[in-house]
Amino acid sequence: MKVKLMVDGQEISVDLEKELTIVDVGVDMDQVASKMAYWAALWAAAEGERVKTDAFYRNWRANMGQELLAADPKLSEWKVKQRIEADAYFSKIKEAIAKATYNSTLTKSVYDSFRIKANALQSKGAMMRAELDATGMTTPGKPKKRAKAERDARVDKMRKDLKKTRNEK
């Protein structure tokens, strides 16, 4: 998923899957970060839709209230509210707000689930390292550097063995 943002007047485009996939770990771990970013982007979009829907509702409600009061300035506040809520469009707007809230809540829940998965995978990796350390079956993070003389001796031995093998044929 590519996400475009406008920050400080500058458009920024990020390919979340490309940027956040980790290729040198297991299948379970390699896409957690990119999926978290993907769902965070969806969550942000859903939350933006929720805010816009609510703003539209508030604007509509205020305009409707002004129209009702312009027609009858003596209407009480509760009667204005009652007439607004009795309007057929009121229900449609409230449904749109409910749907936008549902989408925002659901996408946040999926994002939170991936965050929990990331934490669990981090713990799993730590436990695996601890098990390897306990058994002494560890692989050093950086291979130990062999002395130049030792490397040269190994290369010379390999060359001699190769010549010997060729001469035998």
Backbone as JSON Lines, residues from 0, in Angstrom:
{"i":0,"aa":"M","n":[0.85,-1.18,0.0],"ca":[0.0,0.0,0.0],"c":[0.88,1.23,0.0]}
{"i":1,"aa":"K","n":[0.58,2.14,-0.9],"ca":[1.28,3.41,-0.94],"c":[0.43,4.45,-0.23]}
{"i":2,"aa":"V","n":[1.08,5.23,0.63],"ca":[0.4,6.25,1.39],"c":[0.97,7.6,0.98]}
{"i":3,"aa":"K","n":[0.07,8.56,0.75],"ca":[0.5,9.92,0.43],"c":[0.07,10.82,1.57]}
{"i":4,"aa":"L","n":[1.0,11.64,2.03],"ca":[0.74,12.58,3.12],"c":[1.12,13.98,2.66]}
{"i":5,"aa":"M","n":[0.53,14.97,3.28],"ca":[0.92,16.34,3.05],"c":[1.41,16.86,4.39]}
{"i":6,"aa":"V","n":[2.71,17.1,4.49],"ca":[3.3,17.56,5.73],"c":[4.08,18.83,5.44]}
{"i":7,"aa":"D","n":[3.74,19.87,6.16],"ca":[4.42,21.16,6.01],"c":[4.43,21.62,4.55]}
{"i":8,"aa":"G","n":[3.32,21.39,3.86],"ca":[3.18,21.81,2.47],"c":[3.9,20.93,1.46]}
{"i":9,"aa":"Q","n":[4.47,19.84,1.9],"ca":[5.21,18.95,1.01],"c":[4.53,17.58,0.96]}
{"i":10,"aa":"E","n":[4.31,17.07,-0.28],"ca":[3.68,15.76,-0.42],"c":[4.73,14.68,-0.23]}
{"i":11,"aa":"I","n":[4.39,13.7,0.59],"ca":[5.28,12.58,0.88],"c":[4.56,11.3,0.5]}
{"i":12,"aa":"S","n":[5.25,10.44,-0.24],"ca":[4.66,9.16,-0.65],"c":[5.55,8.04,-0.13]}
{"i":13,"aa":"V","n":[4.92,7.06,0.52],"ca":[5.66,5.94,1.1],"c":[4.99,4.63,0.7]}
{"i":14,"aa":"D","n":[5.78,3.7,0.18],"ca":[5.28,2.35,-0.1],"c":[5.52,1.54,1.17]}
{"i":15,"aa":"L","n":[4.47,1.35,1.95],"ca":[4.62,0.73,3.27],"c":[5.16,-0.69,3.2]}
{"i":16,"aa":"E","n":[4.65,-1.48,2.26],"ca":[5.1,-2.87,2.19],"c":[6.57,-2.94,1.82]}
{"i":17,"aa":"K","n":[6.99,-2.13,0.85],"ca":[8.38,-2.14,0.41],"c":[9.32,-1.63,1.51]}
{"i":18,"aa":"E","n":[8.91,-0.57,2.16],"ca":[9.77,0.05,3.16],"c":[9.86,-0.73,4.47]}
{"i":19,"aa":"L","n":[8.81,-1.44,4.83],"ca":[8.76,-2.03,6.16],"c":[8.83,-3.55,6.21]}
{"i":20,"aa":"T","n":[8.87,-4.23,5.06],"ca":[9.02,-5.68,5.08],"c":[10.46,-6.03,5.42]}
{"i":21,"aa":"I","n":[10.65,-6.98,6.29],"ca":[11.99,-7.43,6.69],"c":[12.2,-8.8,6.04]}
{"i":22,"aa":"V","n":[13.21,-8.92,5.19],"ca":[13.33,-10.13,4.39],"c":[14.18,-11.23,5.02]}
{"i":23,"aa":"D","n":[14.94,-10.94,6.05],"ca":[15.84,-11.97,6.58],"c":[15.34,-12.59,7.88]}
{"i":24,"aa":"V","n":[14.02,-12.58,8.1],"ca":[13.44,-13.25,9.26],"c":[12.34,-14.18,8.79]}
{"i":25,"aa":"G","n":[11.74,-14.9,9.7],"ca":[10.7,-15.86,9.35],"c":[9.46,-15.22,8.76]}
{"i":26,"aa":"V","n":[8.65,-16.05,8.11],"ca":[7.43,-15.6,7.46],"c":[6.52,-14.88,8.45]}
{"i":27,"aa":"D","n":[6.47,-15.37,9.68],"ca":[5.62,-14.77,10.7],"c":[6.03,-13.33,11.02]}
{"i":28,"aa":"M","n":[7.33,-13.08,10.97],"ca":[7.85,-11.78,11.42],"c":[8.04,-10.76,10.31]}
{"i":29,"aa":"D","n":[8.22,-11.21,9.07],"ca":[8.69,-10.3,8.03],"c":[7.74,-9.19,7.65]}
{"i":30,"aa":"Q","n":[6.45,-9.35,7.85],"ca":[5.52,-8.33,7.4],"c":[4.76,-7.63,8.52]}
{"i":31,"aa":"V","n":[5.1,-7.89,9.75],"ca":[4.36,-7.29,10.85],"c":[4.45,-5.76,10.8]}
{"i":32,"aa":"A","n":[5.64,-5.23,10.62],"ca":[5.8,-3.77,10.6],"c":[5.02,-3.14,9.45]}
{"i":33,"aa":"S","n":[5.1,-3.75,8.26],"ca":[4.39,-3.16,7.12],"c":[2.88,-3.28,7.3]}
{"i":34,"aa":"K","n":[2.41,-4.38,7.89],"ca":[0.97,-4.52,8.14],"c":[0.51,-3.54,9.21]}
{"i":35,"aa":"M","n":[1.34,-3.29,10.21],"ca":[0.99,-2.29,11.22],"c":[0.87,-0.92,10.57]}
{"i":36,"aa":"A","n":[1.8,-0.58,9.71],"ca":[1.75,0.72,9.03],"c":[0.53,0.8,8.12]}
{"i":37,"aa":"Y","n":[0.23,-0.28,7.42],"ca":[-0.93,-0.33,6.53],"c":[-2.22,-0.07,7.32]}
{"i":38,"aa":"W","n":[-2.38,-0.79,8.44],"ca":[-3.59,-0.62,9.23],"c":[-3.62,0.72,9.95]}
{"i":39,"aa":"A","n":[-2.47,1.26,10.29],"ca":[-2.43,2.6,10.88],"c":[-2.89,3.63,9.86]}
{"i":40,"aa":"A","n":[-2.49,3.44,8.58],"ca":[-2.93,4.36,7.52],"c":[-4.44,4.25,7.32]}
{"i":41,"aa":"L","n":[-4.96,3.03,7.33],"ca":[-6.41,2.85,7.21],"c":[-7.14,3.47,8.4]}
{"i":42,"aa":"W","n":[-6.57,3.28,9.58],"ca":[-7.17,3.85,10.78],"c":[-7.21,5.38,10.68]}
{"i":43,"aa":"A","n":[-6.11,5.96,10.23],"ca":[-6.06,7.42,10.09],"c":[-7.12,7.9,9.08]}
{"i":44,"aa":"A","n":[-7.24,7.18,7.97],"ca":[-8.25,7.55,6.97],"c":[-9.66,7.41,7.54]}
{"i":45,"aa":"A","n":[-9.91,6.32,8.26],"ca":[-11.23,6.1,8.85],"c":[-11.54,7.16,9.9]}
{"i":46,"aa":"E","n":[-10.56,7.51,10.68],"ca":[-10.75,8.55,11.7],"c":[-11.02,9.9,11.02]}
{"i":47,"aa":"G","n":[-10.33,10.17,9.92],"ca":[-10.59,11.4,9.16],"c":[-12.01,11.44,8.63]}
{"i":48,"aa":"E","n":[-12.49,10.3,8.13],"ca":[-13.87,10.23,7.65],"c":[-14.86,10.44,8.79]}
{"i":49,"aa":"R","n":[-14.55,9.9,9.95],"ca":[-15.43,10.07,11.11],"c":[-15.52,11.55,11.49]}
{"i":50,"aa":"V","n":[-14.39,12.21,11.52],"ca":[-14.37,13.63,11.89],"c":[-15.12,14.47,10.84]}
{"i":51,"aa":"K","n":[-14.91,14.16,9.57],"ca":[-15.61,14.9,8.51],"c":[-17.13,14.68,8.58]}
{"i":52,"aa":"T","n":[-17.53,13.45,8.84],"ca":[-18.96,13.14,8.94],"c":[-19.58,13.89,10.12]}
{"i":53,"aa":"D","n":[-18.88,13.91,11.25],"ca":[-19.38,14.62,12.42],"c":[-19.46,16.12,12.15]}
{"i":54,"aa":"A","n":[-18.46,16.66,11.46],"ca":[-18.46,18.09,11.13],"c":[-19.63,18.43,10.2]}
{"i":55,"aa":"F","n":[-19.88,17.54,9.23],"ca":[-21.02,17.75,8.32],"c":[-22.32,17.77,9.12]}
{"i":56,"aa":"Y","n":[-22.46,16.82,10.04],"ca":[-23.67,16.74,10.88],"c":[-23.84,18.02,11.69]}
{"i":57,"aa":"R","n":[-22.79,18.47,12.33],"ca":[-22.88,19.67,13.17],"c":[-23.26,20.89,12.35]}
{"i":58,"aa":"N","n":[-22.69,20.98,11.14],"ca":[-23.01,22.1,10.26],"c":[-24.48,22.02,9.82]}
{"i":59,"aa":"W","n":[-24.92,20.84,9.42],"ca":[-26.31,20.66,9.0],"c":[-27.26,21.02,10.14]}
{"i":60,"aa":"R","n":[-26.93,20.52,11.33],"ca":[-27.8,20.76,12.5],"c":[-27.89,22.25,12.82]}
{"i":61,"aa":"A","n":[-26.76,22.94,12.78],"ca":[-26.75,24.38,13.06],"c":[-27.57,25.15,12.03]}
{"i":62,"aa":"N","n":[-27.4,24.81,10.76],"ca":[-28.17,25.47,9.7],"c":[-29.67,25.2,9.85]}
{"i":63,"aa":"M","n":[-30.02,23.95,10.16],"ca":[-31.41,23.58,10.35],"c":[-32.01,24.36,11.52]}
{"i":64,"aa":"G","n":[-31.24,24.47,12.6],"ca":[-31.71,25.24,13.76],"c":[-31.93,26.7,13.41]}
{"i":65,"aa":"Q","n":[-31.04,27.29,12.63],"ca":[-31.19,28.68,12.21],"c":[-32.44,28.86,11.35]}
{"i":66,"aa":"E","n":[-32.66,27.92,10.43],"ca":[-33.85,27.99,9.58],"c":[-35.13,27.93,10.42]}
{"i":67,"aa":"L","n":[-35.16,27.02,11.38],"ca":[-36.35,26.88,12.22],"c":[-36.59,28.14,13.06]}
{"i":68,"aa":"L","n":[-35.51,28.69,13.6],"ca":[-35.66,29.91,14.41],"c":[-36.0,31.13,13.55]}
{"i":69,"aa":"A","n":[-35.49,31.14,12.32],"ca":[-35.83,32.26,11.42],"c":[-37.32,32.22,11.08]}
{"i":70,"aa":"A","n":[-37.87,31.03,10.93],"ca":[-39.3,30.87,10.62],"c":[-40.16,31.18,11.85]}
{"i":71,"aa":"D","n":[-39.66,30.84,13.06],"ca":[-40.43,31.08,14.29],"c":[-39.45,31.39,15.42]}
{"i":72,"aa":"P","n":[-39.11,32.67,15.61],"ca":[-38.13,33.06,16.62],"c":[-38.51,32.71,18.06]}
{"i":73,"aa":"K","n":[-39.75,32.4,18.3],"ca":[-40.2,32.12,19.67],"c":[-40.1,30.63,20.03]}
{"i":74,"aa":"L","n":[-39.6,29.79,19.1],"ca":[-39.48,28.35,19.39],"c":[-38.5,28.14,20.55]}
{"i":75,"aa":"S","n":[-38.87,27.26,21.44],"ca":[-37.96,26.93,22.54],"c":[-36.86,25.99,22.03]}
{"i":76,"aa":"E","n":[-35.8,25.92,22.8],"ca":[-34.64,25.1,22.41],"c":[-35.03,23.64,22.24]}
{"i":77,"aa":"W","n":[-35.83,23.1,23.14],"ca":[-36.2,21.68,23.06],"c":[-37.07,21.4,21.85]}
{"i":78,"aa":"K","n":[-37.9,22.39,21.41],"ca":[-38.72,22.2,20.22],"c":[-37.86,22.21,18.95]}
{"i":79,"aa":"V","n":[-36.85,23.07,18.94],"ca":[-35.92,23.11,17.8],"c":[-35.2,21.77,17.7]}
{"i":80,"aa":"K","n":[-34.72,21.3,18.83],"ca":[-34.01,20.01,18.87],"c":[-34.93,18.88,18.42]}
{"i":81,"aa":"Q","n":[-36.14,18.88,18.9],"ca":[-37.1,17.84,18.55],"c":[-37.4,17.84,17.05]}
{"i":82,"aa":"R","n":[-37.58,19.02,16.46],"ca":[-37.87,19.1,15.02],"c":[-36.67,18.66,14.18]}
{"i":83,"aa":"I","n":[-35.48,19.0,14.65],"ca":[-34.27,18.57,13.92],"c":[-34.17,17.05,13.94]}
{"i":84,"aa":"E","n":[-34.37,16.47,15.11],"ca":[-34.24,15.02,15.25],"c":[-35.39,14.27,14.57]}
{"i":85,"aa":"A","n":[-36.49,14.95,14.32],"ca":[-37.62,14.33,13.63],"c":[-37.42,14.35,12.1]}
{"i":86,"aa":"D","n":[-36.5,15.15,11.64],"ca":[-36.24,15.24,10.2],"c":[-35.66,13.9,9.7]}
{"i":87,"aa":"A","n":[-36.12,13.46,8.52],"ca":[-35.67,12.18,7.97],"c":[-34.16,12.17,7.7]}
{"i":88,"aa":"Y","n":[-33.59,13.32,7.35],"ca":[-32.16,13.4,7.05],"c":[-31.31,13.18,8.3]}
{"i":89,"aa":"F","n":[-31.85,13.51,9.47],"ca":[-31.15,13.33,10.74],"c":[-30.7,11.88,10.9]}
{"i":90,"aa":"S","n":[-31.61,10.93,10.65],"ca":[-31.29,9.5,10.8],"c":[-30.19,9.07,9.84]}
{"i":91,"aa":"K","n":[-30.24,9.56,8.61],"ca":[-29.22,9.2,7.62],"c":[-27.85,9.7,8.04]}
{"i":92,"aa":"I","n":[-27.8,10.92,8.55],"ca":[-26.51,11.46,9.0],"c":[-25.99,10.67,10.2]}
{"i":93,"aa":"K","n":[-26.88,10.36,11.14],"ca":[-26.46,9.6,12.32],"c":[-25.97,8.2,11.92]}
{"i":94,"aa":"E","n":[-26.58,7.59,10.91],"ca":[-26.11,6.28,10.4],"c":[-24.71,6.42,9.82]}
{"i":95,"aa":"A","n":[-24.49,7.5,9.08],"ca":[-23.16,7.73,8.5],"c":[-22.11,7.91,9.6]}
{"i":96,"aa":"I","n":[-22.47,8.63,10.66],"ca":[-21.55,8.81,11.79],"c":[-21.26,7.46,12.45]}
{"i":97,"aa":"A","n":[-22.3,6.65,12.63],"ca":[-22.12,5.33,13.25],"c":[-21.21,4.45,12.4]}
{"i":98,"aa":"K","n":[-21.4,4.47,11.09],"ca":[-20.56,3.67,10.2],"c":[-19.11,4.14,10.24]}
{"i":99,"aa":"A","n":[-18.92,5.45,10.22],"ca":[-17.56,6.0,10.27],"c":[-16.89,5.66,11.6]}
{"i":100,"aa":"T","n":[-17.63,5.7,12.69],"ca":[-17.09,5.35,14.0],"c":[-16.74,3.86,14.04]}
{"i":101,"aa":"Y","n":[-17.6,3.02,13.48],"ca":[-17.34,1.58,13.39],"c":[-16.04,1.32,12.62]}
{"i":102,"aa":"N","n":[-15.91,1.95,11.46],"ca":[-14.7,1.75,10.63],"c":[-13.45,2.19,11.38]}
{"i":103,"aa":"S","n":[-13.52,3.32,12.05],"ca":[-12.37,3.82,12.79],"c":[-12.0,2.89,13.94]}
{"i":104,"aa":"T","n":[-13.02,2.43,14.67],"ca":[-12.78,1.53,15.8],"c":[-12.22,0.19,15.33]}
{"i":105,"aa":"L","n":[-12.77,-0.35,14.25],"ca":[-12.32,-1.64,13.74],"c":[-10.88,-1.57,13.22]}
{"i":106,"aa":"T","n":[-10.56,-0.53,12.46],"ca":[-9.19,-0.44,11.94],"c":[-8.19,-0.23,13.08]}
{"i":107,"aa":"K","n":[-8.57,0.51,14.1],"ca":[-7.69,0.68,15.26],"c":[-7.49,-0.67,15.96]}
{"i":108,"aa":"S","n":[-8.56,-1.46,16.05],"ca":[-8.46,-2.77,16.69],"c":[-7.52,-3.7,15.93]}
{"i":109,"aa":"V","n":[-7.59,-3.68,14.61],"ca":[-6.68,-4.51,13.8],"c":[-5.25,-4.04,14.0]}
{"i":110,"aa":"Y","n":[-5.04,-2.71,13.98],"ca":[-3.7,-2.17,14.22],"c":[-3.18,-2.63,15.59]}
{"i":111,"aa":"D","n":[-4.02,-2.5,16.62],"ca":[-3.62,-2.92,17.96],"c":[-3.27,-4.41,18.0]}
{"i":112,"aa":"S","n":[-4.0,-5.21,17.24],"ca":[-3.72,-6.66,17.18],"c":[-2.34,-6.91,16.59]}
{"i":113,"aa":"F","n":[-1.99,-6.19,15.54],"ca":[-0.65,-6.35,14.97],"c":[0.43,-5.86,15.92]}
{"i":114,"aa":"R","n":[0.13,-4.81,16.7],"ca":[1.1,-4.33,17.69],"c":[1.34,-5.42,18.74]}
{"i":115,"aa":"I","n":[0.26,-6.07,19.16],"ca":[0.37,-7.16,20.13],"c":[1.15,-8.32,19.52]}
{"i":116,"aa":"K","n":[0.88,-8.63,18.25],"ca":[1.61,-9.7,17.57],"c":[3.1,-9.37,17.5]}
{"i":117,"aa":"A","n":[3.42,-8.11,17.19],"ca":[4.83,-7.7,17.12],"c":[5.51,-7.9,18.47]}
{"i":118,"aa":"N","n":[4.82,-7.53,19.55],"ca":[5.39,-7.72,20.89],"c":[5.59,-9.21,21.19]}
{"i":119,"aa":"A","n":[4.6,-10.03,20.79],"ca":[4.72,-11.48,21.03],"c":[5.88,-12.07,20.24]}
{"i":120,"aa":"L","n":[6.05,-11.64,19.0],"ca":[7.16,-12.14,18.19],"c":[8.5,-11.69,18.75]}
{"i":121,"aa":"Q","n":[8.53,-10.49,19.3],"ca":[9.76,-10.0,19.93],"c":[10.1,-10.87,21.14]}
{"i":122,"aa":"S","n":[9.1,-11.2,21.93],"ca":[9.31,-12.07,23.09],"c":[9.74,-13.47,22.65]}
{"i":123,"aa":"K","n":[9.11,-13.96,21.59],"ca":[9.46,-15.29,21.06],"c":[10.93,-15.32,20.64]}
{"i":124,"aa":"G","n":[11.36,-14.28,19.96],"ca":[12.77,-14.2,19.54],"c":[13.71,-14.16,20.72]}
{"i":125,"aa":"A","n":[13.33,-13.41,21.75],"ca":[14.17,-13.32,22.96],"c":[14.25,-14.68,23.65]}
{"i":126,"aa":"M","n":[13.12,-15.4,23.7],"ca":[13.12,-16.72,24.33],"c":[13.98,-17.7,23.53]}
{"i":127,"aa":"M","n":[13.91,-17.63,22.22],"ca":[14.73,-18.52,21.39],"c":[16.21,-18.24,21.6]}
{"i":128,"aa":"R","n":[16.57,-16.95,21.69],"ca":[17.98,-16.61,21.94],"c":[18.41,-17.13,23.31]}
{"i":129,"aa":"A","n":[17.53,-16.99,24.3],"ca":[17.86,-17.47,25.65],"c":[18.05,-18.99,25.66]}
{"i":130,"aa":"E","n":[17.21,-19.71,24.91],"ca":[17.36,-21.18,24.83],"c":[18.68,-21.55,24.18]}
{"i":131,"aa":"L","n":[19.04,-20.84,23.12],"ca":[20.31,-21.12,22.46],"c":[21.49,-20.83,23.38]}
{"i":132,"aa":"D","n":[21.39,-19.73,24.12],"ca":[22.46,-19.39,25.07],"c":[22.57,-20.47,26.15]}
{"i":133,"aa":"A","n":[21.45,-20.98,26.62],"ca":[21.46,-21.98,27.69],"c":[22.08,-23.29,27.23]}
{"i":134,"aa":"T","n":[21.88,-23.65,25.97],"ca":[22.43,-24.9,25.46],"c":[23.83,-24.74,24.9]}
{"i":135,"aa":"G","n":[24.27,-23.49,24.78],"ca":[25.6,-23.24,24.23],"c":[25.64,-23.35,22.71]}
{"i":136,"aa":"M","n":[24.47,-23.43,22.1],"ca":[24.4,-23.57,20.64],"c":[24.18,-22.21,19.99]}
{"i":137,"aa":"T","n":[25.02,-21.26,20.32],"ca":[24.83,-19.92,19.78],"c":[25.71,-19.7,18.56]}
{"i":138,"aa":"T","n":[25.26,-18.84,17.74],"ca":[26.04,-18.4,16.59],"c":[26.35,-16.94,16.85]}
{"i":139,"aa":"P","n":[27.62,-16.57,16.82],"ca":[27.94,-15.18,17.13],"c":[27.34,-14.24,16.08]}
{"i":140,"aa":"G","n":[26.97,-13.05,16.55],"ca":[26.4,-12.06,15.64],"c":[27.4,-11.68,14.56]}
{"i":141,"aa":"K","n":[28.66,-11.58,14.92],"ca":[29.72,-11.28,13.96],"c":[30.69,-12.45,13.97]}
{"i":142,"aa":"P","n":[30.98,-13.0,12.8],"ca":[31.92,-14.11,12.79],"c":[33.29,-13.64,13.29]}
{"i":143,"aa":"K","n":[33.96,-14.53,14.0],"ca":[35.28,-14.18,14.51],"c":[36.26,-14.08,13.34]}
{"i":144,"aa":"K","n":[37.1,-13.07,13.39],"ca":[38.07,-12.9,12.33],"c":[39.24,-13.85,12.57]}
{"i":145,"aa":"R","n":[39.57,-14.57,11.54],"ca":[40.72,-15.47,11.66],"c":[41.98,-14.69,11.34]}
{"i":146,"aa":"A","n":[43.03,-15.15,11.9],"ca":[44.31,-14.5,11.64],"c":[44.67,-14.68,10.17]}
{"i":147,"aa":"K","n":[45.33,-13.67,9.6],"ca":[45.68,-13.72,8.18],"c":[46.53,-14.94,7.86]}
{"i":148,"aa":"A","n":[47.44,-15.28,8.72],"ca":[48.3,-16.44,8.47],"c":[47.49,-17.73,8.43]}
{"i":149,"aa":"E","n":[46.5,-17.86,9.31],"ca":[45.65,-19.05,9.34],"c":[44.83,-19.14,8.05]}
{"i":150,"aa":"R","n":[44.3,-18.01,7.6],"ca":[43.52,-18.0,6.34],"c":[44.4,-18.39,5.17]}
{"i":151,"aa":"D","n":[45.58,-17.8,5.13],"ca":[46.5,-18.09,4.02],"c":[46.87,-19.57,4.0]}
{"i":152,"aa":"A","n":[47.09,-20.14,5.19],"ca":[47.44,-21.57,5.27],"c":[46.28,-22.42,4.75]}
{"i":153,"aa":"R","n":[45.07,-22.08,5.07],"ca":[43.91,-22.84,4.59],"c":[43.79,-22.74,3.08]}
{"i":154,"aa":"V","n":[44.0,-21.53,2.54],"ca":[43.91,-21.35,1.09],"c":[44.99,-22.16,0.4]}
{"i":155,"aa":"D","n":[46.23,-22.14,0.94],"ca":[47.31,-22.93,0.35],"c":[46.99,-24.42,0.38]}
{"i":156,"aa":"K","n":[46.43,-24.9,1.48],"ca":[46.06,-26.31,1.58],"c":[45.01,-26.66,0.55]}
{"i":157,"aa":"M","n":[44.01,-25.79,0.38],"ca":[42.96,-26.04,-0.6],"c":[43.54,-26.09,-2.01]}
{"i":158,"aa":"R","n":[44.49,-25.2,-2.31],"ca":[45.11,-25.2,-3.65],"c":[45.9,-26.49,-3.89]}
{"i":159,"aa":"K","n":[46.65,-26.91,-2.86],"ca":[47.42,-28.15,-2.99],"c":[46.49,-29.35,-3.2]}
{"i":160,"aa":"D","n":[45.42,-29.41,-2.41],"ca":[44.45,-30.51,-2.56],"c":[43.82,-30.5,-3.95]}
{"i":161,"aa":"L","n":[43.53,-29.32,-4.47],"ca":[42.93,-29.21,-5.8],"c":[43.91,-29.7,-6.87]}
{"i":162,"aa":"K","n":[45.18,-29.29,-6.76],"ca":[46.2,-29.75,-7.73],"c":[46.35,-31.26,-7.66]}
{"i":163,"aa":"K","n":[46.39,-31.77,-6.44],"ca":[46.54,-33.22,-6.25],"c":[45.38,-33.97,-6.89]}
{"i":164,"aa":"T","n":[44.16,-33.45,-6.71],"ca":[42.98,-34.09,-7.3],"c":[43.05,-34.05,-8.82]}
{"i":165,"aa":"R","n":[43.51,-32.95,-9.4],"ca":[43.62,-32.83,-10.87],"c":[44.7,-33.77,-11.41]}
{"i":166,"aa":"N","n":[45.79,-33.91,-10.68],"ca":[46.87,-34.78,-11.13],"c":[46.48,-36.24,-11.08]}
{"i":167,"aa":"E","n":[45.59,-36.61,-10.17],"ca":[45.16,-38.0,-10.06],"c":[44.27,-38.42,-11.22]}
{"i":168,"aa":"K","n":[43.6,-37.49,-11.86],"ca":[42.69,-37.82,-12.97],"c":[43.45,-38.03,-14.19]}
